[in-house]
Amino acid sequence: MSLYRPTEPPEVLGPRYREQALEPKRTALVSVDMQNDDCSRKKRQGPVAAGPEGAEKRYFFDRLEQMVIPNQQKLQAATRRLGIENIYVIIESLTKDGRDRGLDHKASFINYPRGSWEAQVIDELAPADDDIIIRKTASGPFGTTNIDYVLRALDIRQLIVFGVLTDQCVESTVRSAADYGFLVTLVGDACATYSQERQDNTLKAIKGYCRIRTTEELLAELAELAEQARKAVA
């Protein structure tokens, strides 16, 4: 693999500018909404999975179990080895009654109270002690949380994004991140929504805001970056 390093500005290169390789020191991995209420093992394998909700969400639960969670685990391990910041974005109210929620979450009856089990990241992807957790009560974190301030304080300019739902909170995160001036890599097979049609449609719609990679493609890029770093200090 030959990693692309642009020498011309975006107004000269156009869409190709988005395809540049990651700079580990200026990159963060952003996990979107991988939390208990939607994604826990209890939901995927317990009584809920055997009932009406499980039948309705069978594609979603199977994709999480068989593809998305394993891929996310691989990506978290690879990025941590390179010193890439792992940031978790979750839905969690600042209050127990959710009075601080955004209008859409109130209208959608979404409330994961402060400190609740529902708001916690699933066990398989649990944050490390020093990882950053951004709490939101809207679809995307940009403009609704302090994530932009945090990323700029960390001198981050590139984001790797994965999570759920692909066509809702993930897409909102990617589009807003691009508008806020970040270069985004979306890992399509580390995301899930409720049908293959919805998954395919959002990846087609969002490609103008990011570069899209599979887990294996991104792991290969991360491995090459690790090898370059090793040679630089040898």
C-alpha positions as YAML, in Angstrom:
chain: A
units: angstrom
residues:
- id: 1
  name: MET
  ca: [0.00, 0.00, 0.00]
- id: 2
  name: SER
  ca: [1.25, 3.48, -0.86]
- id: 3
  name: LEU
  ca: [-0.15, 6.08, 1.49]
- id: 4
  name: TYR
  ca: [-1.28, 9.30, -0.14]
- id: 5
  name: ARG
  ca: [0.17, 12.55, 1.23]
- id: 6
  name: PRO
  ca: [-1.24, 15.60, -0.58]
- id: 7
  name: THR
  ca: [1.06, 18.46, -1.47]
- id: 8
  name: GLU
  ca: [-1.65, 20.70, -2.91]
- id: 9
  name: PRO
  ca: [-4.49, 22.41, -0.99]
- id: 10
  name: PRO
  ca: [-8.12, 21.16, -1.18]
- id: 11
  name: GLU
  ca: [-9.17, 23.91, -3.58]
- id: 12
  name: VAL
  ca: [-6.64, 22.53, -6.08]
- id: 13
  name: LEU
  ca: [-7.05, 18.79, -5.47]
- id: 14
  name: GLY
  ca: [-10.80, 18.73, -4.97]
- id: 15
  name: PRO
  ca: [-12.35, 15.46, -3.69]
- id: 16
  name: ARG
  ca: [-8.97, 13.67, -3.84]
- id: 17
  name: TYR
  ca: [-7.89, 15.74, -0.84]
- id: 18
  name: ARG
  ca: [-10.21, 13.65, 1.38]
- id: 19
  name: GLU
  ca: [-8.33, 10.48, 0.42]
- id: 20
  name: GLN
  ca: [-5.12, 11.35, 2.24]
- id: 21
  name: ALA
  ca: [-3.60, 8.93, 4.72]
- id: 22
  name: LEU
  ca: [-4.06, 9.31, 8.44]
- id: 23
  name: GLU
  ca: [-1.60, 11.16, 10.66]
- id: 24
  name: PRO
  ca: [-1.80, 9.19, 13.93]
- id: 25
  name: LYS
  ca: [-0.89, 12.12, 16.20]
- id: 26
  name: ARG
  ca: [-3.67, 14.22, 14.68]
- id: 27
  name: THR
  ca: [-6.30, 11.47, 14.43]
- id: 28
  name: ALA
  ca: [-9.07, 10.32, 16.78]
- id: 29
  name: LEU
  ca: [-11.29, 7.28, 16.55]
- id: 30
  name: VAL
  ca: [-14.91, 8.25, 17.31]
- id: 31
  name: SER
  ca: [-17.30, 5.52, 18.42]
- id: 32
  name: VAL
  ca: [-20.95, 6.53, 18.05]
- id: 33
  name: ASP
  ca: [-23.71, 5.20, 20.35]
- id: 34
  name: MET
  ca: [-22.34, 1.71, 21.01]
- id: 35
  name: GLN
  ca: [-24.26, 1.50, 24.27]
- id: 36
  name: ASN
  ca: [-26.35, -0.94, 26.23]
- id: 37
  name: ASP
  ca: [-29.87, 0.16, 25.36]
- id: 38
  name: ASP
  ca: [-29.44, -0.68, 21.66]
- id: 39
  name: CYS
  ca: [-26.37, -2.90, 21.40]
- id: 40
  name: SER
  ca: [-25.82, -4.91, 24.59]
- id: 41
  name: ARG
  ca: [-25.40, -8.67, 24.62]
- id: 42
  name: LYS
  ca: [-28.58, -8.78, 26.72]
- id: 43
  name: LYS
  ca: [-30.51, -7.17, 23.85]
- id: 44
  name: ARG
  ca: [-28.81, -9.20, 21.11]
- id: 45
  name: GLN
  ca: [-29.11, -12.62, 22.78]
- id: 46
  name: GLY
  ca: [-31.61, -12.35, 25.65]
- id: 47
  name: PRO
  ca: [-35.41, -12.41, 25.85]
- id: 48
  name: VAL
  ca: [-35.70, -9.23, 23.78]
- id: 49
  name: ALA
  ca: [-34.01, -10.96, 20.85]
- id: 50
  name: ALA
  ca: [-36.56, -13.79, 21.00]
- id: 51
  name: GLY
  ca: [-39.57, -11.46, 21.04]
- id: 52
  name: PRO
  ca: [-41.23, -9.02, 18.61]
- id: 53
  name: GLU
  ca: [-38.44, -6.44, 18.94]
- id: 54
  name: GLY
  ca: [-35.87, -9.10, 18.13]
- id: 55
  name: ALA
  ca: [-37.76, -10.13, 15.01]
- id: 56
  name: GLU
  ca: [-37.96, -6.52, 13.88]
- id: 57
  name: LYS
  ca: [-34.26, -5.93, 14.58]
- id: 58
  name: ARG
  ca: [-32.88, -9.33, 13.55]
- id: 59
  name: TYR
  ca: [-30.73, -7.88, 10.74]
- id: 60
  name: PHE
  ca: [-29.35, -5.24, 13.12]
- id: 61
  name: PHE
  ca: [-28.58, -7.67, 15.95]
- id: 62
  name: ASP
  ca: [-26.96, -10.20, 13.59]
- id: 63
  name: ARG
  ca: [-24.82, -7.54, 11.94]
- id: 64
  name: LEU
  ca: [-23.65, -6.29, 15.32]
- id: 65
  name: GLU
  ca: [-22.84, -9.79, 16.54]
- id: 66
  name: GLN
  ca: [-21.19, -11.19, 13.45]
- id: 67
  name: MET
  ca: [-19.46, -8.17, 11.91]
- id: 68
  name: VAL
  ca: [-19.66, -4.79, 13.56]
- id: 69
  name: ILE
  ca: [-18.50, -5.48, 17.10]
- id: 70
  name: PRO
  ca: [-15.59, -7.74, 16.03]
- id: 71
  name: ASN
  ca: [-14.48, -5.13, 13.49]
- id: 72
  name: GLN
  ca: [-14.69, -2.34, 16.04]
- id: 73
  name: GLN
  ca: [-12.61, -4.36, 18.49]
- id: 74
  name: LYS
  ca: [-9.90, -4.83, 15.86]
- id: 75
  name: LEU
  ca: [-9.89, -1.13, 15.02]
- id: 76
  name: GLN
  ca: [-9.77, -0.04, 18.64]
- id: 77
  name: ALA
  ca: [-6.81, -2.34, 19.30]
- id: 78
  name: ALA
  ca: [-4.94, -1.15, 16.19]
- id: 79
  name: THR
  ca: [-5.52, 2.54, 16.87]
- id: 80
  name: ARG
  ca: [-4.51, 2.22, 20.52]
- id: 81
  name: ARG
  ca: [-1.22, 0.64, 19.46]
- id: 82
  name: LEU
  ca: [-0.51, 3.74, 17.37]
- id: 83
  name: GLY
  ca: [-1.46, 6.13, 20.17]
- id: 84
  name: ILE
  ca: [-4.59, 7.29, 18.34]
- id: 85
  name: GLU
  ca: [-7.11, 8.83, 20.73]
- id: 86
  name: ASN
  ca: [-10.25, 6.72, 21.27]
- id: 87
  name: ILE
  ca: [-13.31, 8.89, 21.92]
- id: 88
  name: TYR
  ca: [-16.78, 7.59, 22.75]
- id: 89
  name: VAL
  ca: [-19.91, 9.53, 21.84]
- id: 90
  name: ILE
  ca: [-23.00, 8.28, 23.67]
- id: 91
  name: ILE
  ca: [-26.57, 9.32, 24.34]
- id: 92
  name: GLU
  ca: [-26.87, 10.25, 28.00]
- id: 93
  name: SER
  ca: [-28.92, 12.98, 29.63]
- id: 94
  name: LEU
  ca: [-27.26, 15.35, 32.07]
- id: 95
  name: THR
  ca: [-30.25, 14.84, 34.36]
- id: 96
  name: LYS
  ca: [-32.26, 11.83, 35.54]
- id: 97
  name: ASP
  ca: [-35.57, 13.10, 34.13]
- id: 98
  name: GLY
  ca: [-34.01, 14.18, 30.83]
- id: 99
  name: ARG
  ca: [-35.18, 17.78, 31.01]
- id: 100
  name: ASP
  ca: [-31.95, 18.85, 29.28]
- id: 101
  name: ARG
  ca: [-32.65, 16.78, 26.15]
- id: 102
  name: GLY
  ca: [-32.95, 18.30, 22.70]
- id: 103
  name: LEU
  ca: [-36.38, 18.75, 21.15]
- id: 104
  name: ASP
  ca: [-36.07, 15.75, 18.83]
- id: 105
  name: HIS
  ca: [-35.10, 13.38, 21.65]
- id: 106
  name: LYS
  ca: [-38.03, 14.61, 23.73]
- id: 107
  name: ALA
  ca: [-40.39, 14.09, 20.80]
- id: 108
  name: SER
  ca: [-38.87, 10.66, 20.14]
- id: 109
  name: PHE
  ca: [-39.14, 9.61, 23.82]
- id: 110
  name: ILE
  ca: [-35.38, 9.01, 23.99]
- id: 111
  name: ASN
  ca: [-34.00, 9.42, 27.49]
- id: 112
  name: TYR
  ca: [-31.01, 7.55, 28.87]
- id: 113
  name: PRO
  ca: [-30.76, 9.09, 32.35]
- id: 114
  name: ARG
  ca: [-27.48, 10.22, 33.82]
- id: 115
  name: GLY
  ca: [-25.54, 7.23, 35.12]
- id: 116
  name: SER
  ca: [-28.04, 4.67, 33.82]
- id: 117
  name: TRP
  ca: [-27.23, 1.16, 32.54]
- id: 118
  name: GLU
  ca: [-28.80, 2.08, 29.19]
- id: 119
  name: ALA
  ca: [-26.27, 4.86, 28.64]
- id: 120
  name: GLN
  ca: [-23.17, 2.77, 29.33]
- id: 121
  name: VAL
  ca: [-20.88, 1.58, 26.51]
- id: 122
  name: ILE
  ca: [-21.27, -2.16, 25.90]
- id: 123
  name: ASP
  ca: [-18.84, -4.44, 27.72]
- id: 124
  name: GLU
  ca: [-17.14, -5.68, 24.55]
- id: 125
  name: LEU
  ca: [-16.00, -2.13, 23.71]
- id: 126
  name: ALA
  ca: [-15.61, -0.68, 27.19]
- id: 127
  name: PRO
  ca: [-13.58, 2.55, 27.40]
- id: 128
  name: ALA
  ca: [-10.13, 2.51, 28.96]
- id: 129
  name: ASP
  ca: [-9.67, 4.49, 32.17]
- id: 130
  name: ASP
  ca: [-8.34, 7.57, 30.38]
- id: 131
  name: ASP
  ca: [-10.57, 7.54, 27.28]
- id: 132
  name: ILE
  ca: [-12.80, 10.53, 26.58]
- id: 133
  name: ILE
  ca: [-16.59, 10.13, 26.71]
- id: 134
  name: ILE
  ca: [-18.79, 12.78, 25.07]
- id: 135
  name: ARG
  ca: [-22.43, 12.75, 26.20]
- id: 136
  name: LYS
  ca: [-25.14, 14.02, 23.85]
- id: 137
  name: THR
  ca: [-28.92, 14.36, 23.67]
- id: 138
  name: ALA
  ca: [-29.19, 14.85, 19.91]
- id: 139
  name: SER
  ca: [-28.32, 12.88, 16.78]
- id: 140
  name: GLY
  ca: [-24.84, 14.28, 16.34]
- id: 141
  name: PRO
  ca: [-22.29, 15.70, 18.80]
- id: 142
  name: PHE
  ca: [-21.19, 18.73, 16.75]
- id: 143
  name: GLY
  ca: [-23.00, 21.87, 17.79]
- id: 144
  name: THR
  ca: [-24.68, 20.03, 20.67]
- id: 145
  name: THR
  ca: [-21.66, 19.09, 22.86]
- id: 146
  name: ASN
  ca: [-18.12, 20.35, 23.46]
- id: 147
  name: ILE
  ca: [-16.59, 17.80, 21.05]
- id: 148
  name: ASP
  ca: [-15.25, 20.43, 18.66]
- id: 149
  name: TYR
  ca: [-13.47, 22.21, 21.51]
- id: 150
  name: VAL
  ca: [-12.05, 18.92, 22.81]
- id: 151
  name: LEU
  ca: [-10.78, 17.81, 19.39]
- id: 152
  name: ARG
  ca: [-9.11, 21.14, 18.71]
- id: 153
  name: ALA
  ca: [-7.54, 21.14, 22.19]
- id: 154
  name: LEU
  ca: [-6.07, 17.74, 21.28]
- id: 155
  name: ASP
  ca: [-4.86, 19.14, 17.92]
- id: 156
  name: ILE
  ca: [-6.98, 16.58, 16.05]
- id: 157
  name: ARG
  ca: [-7.83, 17.15, 12.39]
- id: 158
  name: GLN
  ca: [-8.72, 13.63, 11.17]
- id: 159
  name: LEU
  ca: [-11.50, 11.37, 12.48]
- id: 160
  name: ILE
  ca: [-12.20, 7.66, 12.07]
- id: 161
  name: VAL
  ca: [-15.91, 7.13, 12.67]
- id: 162
  name: PHE
  ca: [-17.99, 4.01, 13.28]
- id: 163
  name: GLY
  ca: [-21.10, 3.04, 15.26]
- id: 164
  name: VAL
  ca: [-24.89, 3.01, 15.06]
- id: 165
  name: LEU
  ca: [-27.21, 3.81, 13.43]
- id: 166
  name: THR
  ca: [-25.39, 4.31, 10.15]
- id: 167
  name: ASP
  ca: [-28.12, 6.42, 8.58]
- id: 168
  name: GLN
  ca: [-28.93, 8.45, 11.68]
- id: 169
  name: CYS
  ca: [-26.39, 9.37, 14.37]
- id: 170
  name: VAL
  ca: [-23.35, 8.15, 12.42]
- id: 171
  name: GLU
  ca: [-24.33, 10.04, 9.29]
- id: 172
  name: SER
  ca: [-25.11, 13.16, 11.32]
- id: 173
  name: THR
  ca: [-21.68, 12.93, 12.97]
- id: 174
  name: VAL
  ca: [-19.86, 12.53, 9.66]
- id: 175
  name: ARG
  ca: [-21.66, 15.36, 7.87]
- id: 176
  name: SER
  ca: [-21.24, 17.79, 10.76]
- id: 177
  name: ALA
  ca: [-17.58, 16.85, 11.27]
- id: 178
  name: ALA
  ca: [-16.91, 17.66, 7.62]
- id: 179
  name: ASP
  ca: [-18.67, 21.02, 8.01]
- id: 180
  name: TYR
  ca: [-16.57, 21.75, 11.10]
- id: 181
  name: GLY
  ca: [-13.38, 21.21, 9.09]
- id: 182
  name: PHE
  ca: [-12.33, 17.66, 9.95]
- id: 183
  name: LEU
  ca: [-11.24, 15.00, 7.47]
- id: 184
  name: VAL
  ca: [-13.37, 11.91, 8.10]
- id: 185
  name: THR
  ca: [-12.84, 8.22, 7.41]
- id: 186
  name: LEU
  ca: [-16.06, 6.22, 7.77]
- id: 187
  name: VAL
  ca: [-15.64, 2.47, 8.34]
- id: 188
  name: GLY
  ca: [-18.72, 1.06, 6.63]
- id: 189
  name: ASP
  ca: [-18.51, -2.52, 7.89]
- id: 190
  name: ALA
  ca: [-18.07, -1.29, 11.47]
- id: 191
  name: CYS
  ca: [-21.49, 0.41, 11.34]
- id: 192
  name: ALA
  ca: [-25.03, -0.93, 11.50]
- id: 193
  name: THR
  ca: [-28.61, 0.13, 10.89]
- id: 194
  name: TYR
  ca: [-31.89, -1.77, 10.52]
- id: 195
  name: SER
  ca: [-31.62, -3.08, 6.94]
- id: 196
  name: GLN
  ca: [-29.08, -3.63, 4.19]
- id: 197
  name: GLU
  ca: [-31.01, -1.20, 1.99]
- id: 198
  name: ARG
  ca: [-30.69, 1.56, 4.57]
- id: 199
  name: GLN
  ca: [-27.00, 0.74, 5.04]
- id: 200
  name: ASP
  ca: [-26.27, 0.88, 1.31]
- id: 201
  name: ASN
  ca: [-28.28, 4.05, 0.74]
- id: 202
  name: THR
  ca: [-26.55, 6.07, 3.43]
- id: 203
  name: LEU
  ca: [-23.06, 5.02, 2.28]
- id: 204
  name: LYS
  ca: [-23.95, 6.23, -1.22]
- id: 205
  name: ALA
  ca: [-25.33, 9.50, 0.10]
- id: 206
  name: ILE
  ca: [-22.50, 10.29, 2.49]
- id: 207
  name: LYS
  ca: [-19.46, 9.59, 0.32]
- id: 208
  name: GLY
  ca: [-19.10, 13.28, -0.57]
- id: 209
  name: TYR
  ca: [-18.35, 14.08, 3.08]
- id: 210
  name: CYS
  ca: [-15.69, 11.47, 3.85]
- id: 211
  name: ARG
  ca: [-13.56, 8.68, 2.55]
- id: 212
  name: ILE
  ca: [-15.08, 5.23, 3.12]
- id: 213
  name: ARG
  ca: [-12.97, 2.21, 4.04]
- id: 214
  name: THR
  ca: [-13.58, -1.36, 5.06]
- id: 215
  name: THR
  ca: [-12.10, -2.59, 8.32]
- id: 216
  name: GLU
  ca: [-9.46, -4.63, 6.50]
- id: 217
  name: GLU
  ca: [-8.45, -1.69, 4.32]
- id: 218
  name: LEU
  ca: [-8.08, 0.56, 7.33]
- id: 219
  name: LEU
  ca: [-6.19, -2.07, 9.33]
- id: 220
  name: ALA
  ca: [-3.73, -2.36, 6.44]
- id: 221
  name: GLU
  ca: [-3.24, 1.40, 6.45]
- id: 222
  name: LEU
  ca: [-2.73, 1.43, 10.22]
- id: 223
  name: ALA
  ca: [-0.22, -1.41, 9.93]
- id: 224
  name: GLU
  ca: [1.76, 0.51, 7.33]
- id: 225
  name: LEU
  ca: [1.75, 3.60, 9.55]
- id: 226
  name: ALA
  ca: [3.01, 1.46, 12.44]
- id: 227
  name: GLU
  ca: [5.80, 0.07, 10.26]
- id: 228
  name: GLN
  ca: [6.80, 3.58, 9.17]
- id: 229
  name: ALA
  ca: [6.93, 4.65, 12.83]
- id: 230
  name: ARG
  ca: [9.07, 1.61, 13.70]
- id: 231
  name: LYS
  ca: [11.55, 2.36, 10.94]
- id: 232
  name: ALA
  ca: [11.74, 6.02, 11.95]
- id: 233
  name: VAL
  ca: [13.05, 5.12, 15.41]
- id: 234
  name: ALA
  ca: [15.18, 2.13, 14.35]
...
